[in-house]
Amino acid sequence: MLRNHEKSTSNYGCYFAEIACSWSKPDVVAYAVQVHTHHYGYTADVYRIRNGTWTLMVSQLTQGKAKVFVPVAGGAIDVRRGDVLAAKCLYINKDNKPVRFGQDDGQEMCNADIHFGYEFKYEDRFKRGGACMTQQPEFSFCDHEATSGICGDNSKINI
């Protein structure tokens, strides 16, 4: 699970929440992603980054929807040790009040639950679900070694 945690956002306008985590478990195959935001969330994008190449796994409209289960675009893809899994959610605040992030209904969130298949011999490594959480606004893609190359240059994303 990729998840962010923010204290609050600006009172009005558009903003992004970004998450990036290195994969350290055995190799897997990602076949679907379940994305979720609350009231202010509009879209969620999830990527696998390998050797500087960004591969879009899912891009989904989240506004007004419950958790959305989406197959990986183009079919299942492998995730290897050293890959980075990243997510980016777009929020639009039309109200003149700050938006707080957290796990409650009245708060906002950017969640991406990636569904994996793995070899049975690694079952023990996956018994407890793992989560990756980044702090907003302190974290951005520009701060992570594997994602900083995209800052200001969206041409590096494979769609």
Number of C-alpha atoms within 10 A of each C-alpha: 18 23 22 27 23 20 15 16 21 13 13 14 12 15 15 17 25 27 27 28 22 17 17 12 14 13 18 19 16 20 19 21 26 21 29 26 26 23 18 20 25 19 20 26 19 29 22 25 23 16 9 17 17 23 19 19 27 24 20 18 17 23 18 12 14 12 16 16 17 17 17 21 16 11 10 17 17 14 21 17 13 16 20 23 25 26 26 23 27 20 26 16 18 11 11 10 12 13 21 17 20 17 13 10 10 11 17 25 24 30 26 29 19 22 18 17 13 15 10 9 7 13 10 8 13 13 8 8 7 11 11 17 16 18 15 18 16 10 17 19 19 14 13 15 11 23 21 14 16 16 12 8 9 10 9 13 14 12 13
